[in-house]
């Protein structure tokens, strides 16, 4: 065997080995590229799902916010209507005609007088515009005296120094009790729930 034959065999073997290494490299590169494309597809799919989930969450948050805002506006409107109704009732009480005003005032004074013993000096306060009415009603009660004005829609505030009792039977206090006790029913009737 000649040296040239040996060199040629070595070259041939080197070329074959280089070809095998290149083929293995290309196969490995194809495998890496396929794995990378699979990973990229999976990443894209995960990103799409995440984006859809975030979009749905954002939509639900905005919808919830809009519903809450609408509910708050409805509640504000209801509060405004209830406030108007309350103001109208107060106006009606403040401008109550003489006959009904006297009857209601007598009834409130009579209820308050149950808290005081006979013979006590009792002071009665009331609305400034009702002074004459109160003085005429108090003529029927021994020891009761008009003591001055009290800022209210009507009715009486009755007190005695001896018993240290003070009874607030004003239209305002009665309205407050009735209003609180019946607010749900009033609201239901107004808004038909």
MIZA-814005 format. One record per residue (C-alpha): residue number from 1; residue in three letters; x, y, z. Coordinates in pm, 1 decimal, decimal comma. Each point is the difference from the previous one (the first is absolute). Layout:
<volos>
tifi: NUM; fifi: ALA; x: X; y: Y; z: Z
...
</volos>
This chain:
<volos>
tifi: 1; fifi: UNK; x: 0,0; y: 0,0; z: 0,0
tifi: 2; fifi: UNK; x: 131,7; y: 324,0; z: -96,7
tifi: 3; fifi: UNK; x: 10,5; y: 310,5; z: 204,7
tifi: 4; fifi: UNK; x: -242,8; y: 168,1; z: -230,4
tifi: 5; fifi: UNK; x: -248,7; y: -278,7; z: 44,7
tifi: 6; fifi: UNK; x: 31,7; y: 29,0; z: 377,4
tifi: 7; fifi: UNK; x: -42,1; y: 379,8; z: -18,8
tifi: 8; fifi: UNK; x: -299,2; y: -44,1; z: -227,3
tifi: 9; fifi: UNK; x: -152,6; y: -255,3; z: 237,1
tifi: 10; fifi: UNK; x: 53,8; y: 235,3; z: 292,3
tifi: 11; fifi: UNK; x: -153,9; y: 286,2; z: -198,5
tifi: 12; fifi: UNK; x: -292,9; y: -217,8; z: -97,8
tifi: 13; fifi: UNK; x: -47,1; y: -109,2; z: 356,7
tifi: 14; fifi: UNK; x: 24,8; y: 364,3; z: 117,5
tifi: 15; fifi: UNK; x: -256,9; y: 106,6; z: -263,7
tifi: 16; fifi: UNK; x: -234,0; y: -280,6; z: 106,3
tifi: 17; fifi: UNK; x: 47,7; y: 89,8; z: 362,1
tifi: 18; fifi: UNK; x: -56,3; y: 371,2; z: -76,2
tifi: 19; fifi: UNK; x: -314,5; y: -95,0; z: -197,8
tifi: 20; fifi: UNK; x: -127,8; y: -205,2; z: 294,6
tifi: 21; fifi: UNK; x: 72,7; y: 284,9; z: 243,7
tifi: 22; fifi: UNK; x: -172,3; y: 247,6; z: -236,8
tifi: 23; fifi: UNK; x: -302,8; y: -233,2; z: -34,3
tifi: 24; fifi: UNK; x: -12,6; y: -49,7; z: 376,9
tifi: 25; fifi: UNK; x: 30,2; y: 379,8; z: 46,1
tifi: 26; fifi: UNK; x: -278,4; y: 66,6; z: -251,2
tifi: 27; fifi: UNK; x: -219,8; y: -264,4; z: 163,9
tifi: 28; fifi: UNK; x: 73,2; y: 148,4; z: 342,7
tifi: 29; fifi: UNK; x: -64,5; y: 351,3; z: -137,1
tifi: 30; fifi: UNK; x: -332,9; y: -119,8; z: -149,4
tifi: 31; fifi: UNK; x: -93,1; y: -156,6; z: 335,9
tifi: 32; fifi: UNK; x: 92,0; y: 322,0; z: 184,1
tifi: 33; fifi: UNK; x: -192,4; y: 209,6; z: -253,4
tifi: 34; fifi: UNK; x: -307,6; y: -227,7; z: 28,4
tifi: 35; fifi: UNK; x: 17,7; y: 13,2; z: 380,8
tifi: 36; fifi: UNK; x: 37,0; y: 378,7; z: -13,6
tifi: 37; fifi: UNK; x: -301,5; y: 26,5; z: -232,3
tifi: 38; fifi: UNK; x: -199,4; y: -223,5; z: 236,5
tifi: 39; fifi: UNK; x: 104,7; y: 218,8; z: 291,3
tifi: 40; fifi: UNK; x: -89,0; y: 312,9; z: -197,0
tifi: 41; fifi: UNK; x: -342,3; y: -146,6; z: -89,3
tifi: 42; fifi: UNK; x: -58,7; y: -87,0; z: 365,5
tifi: 43; fifi: UNK; x: 111,4; y: 348,2; z: 110,6
tifi: 44; fifi: UNK; x: -229,4; y: 160,7; z: -261,0
tifi: 45; fifi: UNK; x: -293,3; y: -219,0; z: 114,4
tifi: 46; fifi: UNK; x: 65,9; y: 81,8; z: 365,9
tifi: 47; fifi: UNK; x: 27,8; y: 370,7; z: -83,1
tifi: 48; fifi: UNK; x: -327,9; y: -18,1; z: -196,2
tifi: 49; fifi: UNK; x: -176,0; y: -175,3; z: 291,3
tifi: 50; fifi: UNK; x: 147,4; y: 250,2; z: 248,2
tifi: 51; fifi: UNK; x: -110,2; y: 290,7; z: -217,6
tifi: 52; fifi: UNK; x: -351,8; y: -146,3; z: -29,8
tifi: 53; fifi: UNK; x: -16,0; y: -57,8; z: 375,9
tifi: 54; fifi: UNK; x: 124,3; y: 353,4; z: 74,1
tifi: 55; fifi: UNK; x: -245,1; y: 142,2; z: -253,2
tifi: 56; fifi: UNK; x: -286,8; y: -191,9; z: 163,8
tifi: 57; fifi: UNK; x: 109,5; y: 111,4; z: 347,4
tifi: 58; fifi: UNK; x: 24,9; y: 359,9; z: -116,9
tifi: 59; fifi: UNK; x: -343,6; y: -23,7; z: -161,2
tifi: 60; fifi: UNK; x: -146,9; y: -145,9; z: 320,5
tifi: 61; fifi: UNK; x: 167,9; y: 269,2; z: 211,1
tifi: 62; fifi: UNK; x: -135,0; y: 275,1; z: -224,1
tifi: 63; fifi: UNK; x: -344,4; y: -158,9; z: 1,4
tifi: 64; fifi: UNK; x: 8,2; y: -28,6; z: 380,1
tifi: 65; fifi: UNK; x: 115,5; y: 360,8; z: 29,2
tifi: 66; fifi: UNK; x: -276,5; y: 115,9; z: -232,7
tifi: 67; fifi: UNK; x: -260,3; y: -198,7; z: 195,7
tifi: 68; fifi: UNK; x: 128,6; y: 139,9; z: 329,6
tifi: 69; fifi: UNK; x: -4,0; y: 354,2; z: -136,2
tifi: 70; fifi: UNK; x: -355,3; y: -48,0; z: -130,6
tifi: 71; fifi: UNK; x: -108,1; y: -139,9; z: 336,8
tifi: 72; fifi: UNK; x: 157,4; y: 295,8; z: 180,2
tifi: 73; fifi: UNK; x: -177,7; y: 243,9; z: -232,0
tifi: 74; fifi: UNK; x: -331,9; y: -179,4; z: 62,4
tifi: 75; fifi: UNK; x: 59,2; y: 16,3; z: 375,3
tifi: 76; fifi: UNK; x: 87,6; y: 369,9; z: -22,1
tifi: 77; fifi: UNK; x: -315,3; y: 64,3; z: -202,1
tifi: 78; fifi: UNK; x: -206,0; y: -194,0; z: 254,5
tifi: 79; fifi: UNK; x: 159,7; y: 193,7; z: 287,5
tifi: 80; fifi: UNK; x: -82,9; y: 323,1; z: -181,3
tifi: 81; fifi: UNK; x: -361,6; y: -108,3; z: -52,4
tifi: 82; fifi: UNK; x: -31,7; y: -112,9; z: 361,7
tifi: 83; fifi: UNK; x: 151,9; y: 331,6; z: 109,5
tifi: 84; fifi: UNK; x: -255,2; y: 187,7; z: -211,0
tifi: 85; fifi: UNK; x: -283,7; y: -207,0; z: 146,5
tifi: 86; fifi: UNK; x: 128,7; y: 69,6; z: 351,4
tifi: 87; fifi: UNK; x: 22,7; y: 373,5; z: -74,6
tifi: 88; fifi: UNK; x: -356,5; y: -4,0; z: -136,5
tifi: 89; fifi: UNK; x: -126,3; y: -174,6; z: 315,3
tifi: 90; fifi: UNK; x: 183,4; y: 253,3; z: 218,2
tifi: 91; fifi: UNK; x: -152,9; y: 284,3; z: -203,1
tifi: 92; fifi: UNK; x: -345,8; y: -153,8; z: 43,0
tifi: 93; fifi: UNK; x: 54,2; y: -25,5; z: 375,7
tifi: 94; fifi: UNK; x: 131,4; y: 355,8; z: 24,8
tifi: 95; fifi: UNK; x: -303,5; y: 136,0; z: -184,2
tifi: 96; fifi: UNK; x: -259,0; y: -225,0; z: 162,3
tifi: 97; fifi: UNK; x: -332,8; y: 181,9; z: 35,3
tifi: 98; fifi: UNK; x: -121,6; y: 121,6; z: 340,0
tifi: 99; fifi: UNK; x: -251,6; y: -277,8; z: 72,7
tifi: 100; fifi: UNK; x: 226,6; y: -297,8; z: -69,7
tifi: 101; fifi: UNK; x: 298,9; y: 185,2; z: 154,4
tifi: 102; fifi: UNK; x: -191,4; y: 58,2; z: 323,1
tifi: 103; fifi: UNK; x: -125,2; y: -360,1; z: 18,2
tifi: 104; fifi: UNK; x: 345,4; y: -143,3; z: -61,0
tifi: 105; fifi: UNK; x: 163,9; y: 242,6; z: 245,8
tifi: 106; fifi: UNK; x: -255,1; y: -89,0; z: 270,5
tifi: 107; fifi: UNK; x: 63,0; y: -369,3; z: -58,6
tifi: 108; fifi: UNK; x: 377,7; y: 44,4; z: 26,1
tifi: 109; fifi: UNK; x: -31,3; y: 213,1; z: 315,6
tifi: 110; fifi: UNK; x: -233,3; y: -254,2; z: 158,5
tifi: 111; fifi: UNK; x: 245,3; y: -283,1; z: -73,8
tifi: 112; fifi: UNK; x: 286,0; y: 204,8; z: 147,9
tifi: 113; fifi: UNK; x: -198,5; y: 95,0; z: 310,8
tifi: 114; fifi: UNK; x: -17,1; y: -367,5; z: 102,6
tifi: 115; fifi: UNK; x: 367,4; y: 29,0; z: 97,0
tifi: 116; fifi: UNK; x: -65,5; y: 268,7; z: 263,1
tifi: 117; fifi: UNK; x: -169,5; y: -22,6; z: 340,1
tifi: 118; fifi: UNK; x: -287,4; y: 231,9; z: 89,6
tifi: 119; fifi: UNK; x: 110,4; y: 314,1; z: 174,7
tifi: 120; fifi: UNK; x: 332,9; y: 26,4; z: -180,6
tifi: 121; fifi: UNK; x: 79,9; y: 327,7; z: -170,3
tifi: 122; fifi: UNK; x: 40,1; y: -99,9; z: -362,5
tifi: 123; fifi: UNK; x: 157,2; y: 210,7; z: -274,5
tifi: 124; fifi: UNK; x: -121,2; y: -42,3; z: -355,0
tifi: 125; fifi: UNK; x: 198,0; y: 112,7; z: -303,0
tifi: 126; fifi: UNK; x: -121,8; y: 11,9; z: -356,8
tifi: 127; fifi: UNK; x: 25,7; y: 160,3; z: -337,9
tifi: 128; fifi: UNK; x: -2,5; y: 381,1; z: 17,9
tifi: 129; fifi: UNK; x: -296,6; y: 20,1; z: -239,2
tifi: 130; fifi: UNK; x: -195,3; y: -234,3; z: 230,5
tifi: 131; fifi: UNK; x: 35,1; y: 213,7; z: 317,1
tifi: 132; fifi: UNK; x: -365,9; y: 109,8; z: 7,9
tifi: 133; fifi: UNK; x: -119,9; y: -352,0; z: -75,5
tifi: 134; fifi: UNK; x: 218,2; y: -147,1; z: 275,8
tifi: 135; fifi: UNK; x: -106,5; y: 261,3; z: 253,5
tifi: 136; fifi: UNK; x: -367,2; y: -72,3; z: -70,9
tifi: 137; fifi: UNK; x: 55,6; y: -376,8; z: 32,6
tifi: 138; fifi: UNK; x: 201,5; y: 45,4; z: 322,3
tifi: 139; fifi: UNK; x: -296,9; y: 177,8; z: 162,6
tifi: 140; fifi: UNK; x: -142,7; y: -354,0; z: 36,9
tifi: 141; fifi: UNK; x: 306,4; y: -122,7; z: 198,0
tifi: 142; fifi: UNK; x: 75,7; y: 104,7; z: 360,1
tifi: 143; fifi: UNK; x: 363,0; y: 90,1; z: 62,0
tifi: 144; fifi: UNK; x: 89,9; y: -0,4; z: -371,9
tifi: 145; fifi: UNK; x: 146,3; y: 315,9; z: -147,5
tifi: 146; fifi: UNK; x: 122,9; y: 108,5; z: -343,9
tifi: 147; fifi: UNK; x: 376,0; y: 43,7; z: 55,1
tifi: 148; fifi: UNK; x: 118,4; y: 114,3; z: -340,5
tifi: 149; fifi: UNK; x: 70,3; y: -103,3; z: -350,3
tifi: 150; fifi: UNK; x: 162,3; y: -317,7; z: -121,9
tifi: 151; fifi: UNK; x: 124,2; y: -35,2; z: -357,8
tifi: 152; fifi: UNK; x: -233,0; y: -262,8; z: -144,4
tifi: 153; fifi: UNK; x: -282,0; y: -57,9; z: -248,0
tifi: 154; fifi: UNK; x: -255,9; y: -10,2; z: 279,0
tifi: 155; fifi: UNK; x: -92,0; y: -201,5; z: 305,0
tifi: 156; fifi: UNK; x: 146,4; y: 39,5; z: 346,5
tifi: 157; fifi: UNK; x: 309,1; y: -47,2; z: 213,5
tifi: 158; fifi: UNK; x: -104,4; y: -44,0; z: 361,6
tifi: 159; fifi: UNK; x: 224,7; y: 7,0; z: 306,8
tifi: 160; fifi: UNK; x: -10,3; y: 37,0; z: 376,4
tifi: 161; fifi: UNK; x: 279,9; y: 106,8; z: 231,2
tifi: 162; fifi: UNK; x: -130,8; y: -220,5; z: 279,8
tifi: 163; fifi: UNK; x: -0,8; y: -322,7; z: -195,1
tifi: 164; fifi: UNK; x: 289,3; y: 82,0; z: -232,7
tifi: 165; fifi: UNK; x: -196,7; y: -157,4; z: -279,2
tifi: 166; fifi: UNK; x: -10,9; y: 146,2; z: -348,6
tifi: 167; fifi: UNK; x: -241,3; y: -135,8; z: -260,0
tifi: 168; fifi: UNK; x: 47,1; y: 91,7; z: -363,4
tifi: 169; fifi: UNK; x: -337,2; y: -46,5; z: -170,3
tifi: 170; fifi: UNK; x: 59,9; y: 226,3; z: -295,4
tifi: 171; fifi: UNK; x: -128,3; y: -68,0; z: -348,8
tifi: 172; fifi: UNK; x: 367,7; y: -40,0; z: -91,6
tifi: 173; fifi: UNK; x: 63,3; y: -277,6; z: 253,6
tifi: 174; fifi: UNK; x: -320,0; y: -183,6; z: -94,4
tifi: 175; fifi: UNK; x: 86,3; y: 32,3; z: -369,9
tifi: 176; fifi: UNK; x: 352,2; y: -131,2; z: 67,4
tifi: 177; fifi: UNK; x: -136,8; y: -306,8; z: 181,2
tifi: 178; fifi: UNK; x: -261,4; y: -69,6; z: -267,9
tifi: 179; fifi: UNK; x: 251,7; y: 61,8; z: -277,6
tifi: 180; fifi: UNK; x: 259,3; y: -238,1; z: 146,3
tifi: 181; fifi: UNK; x: -258,5; y: -268,7; z: 76,8
tifi: 182; fifi: UNK; x: -152,0; y: 15,5; z: -348,5
tifi: 183; fifi: UNK; x: 288,5; y: 101,2; z: -225,6
tifi: 184; fifi: UNK; x: 23,0; y: -340,5; z: -169,2
tifi: 185; fifi: UNK; x: -375,5; y: -4,2; z: -70,9
tifi: 186; fifi: UNK; x: 9,1; y: 359,5; z: -124,1
tifi: 187; fifi: UNK; x: 290,9; y: -82,9; z: -228,5
tifi: 188; fifi: UNK; x: -171,3; y: -314,7; z: -128,4
tifi: 189; fifi: UNK; x: -318,7; y: 190,0; z: -78,5
tifi: 190; fifi: UNK; x: 185,4; y: 278,8; z: -174,6
tifi: 191; fifi: UNK; x: 220,9; y: -228,6; z: -202,7
tifi: 192; fifi: UNK; x: -223,4; y: -309,4; z: -19,4
tifi: 193; fifi: UNK; x: 263,1; y: -261,2; z: 74,0
</volos>
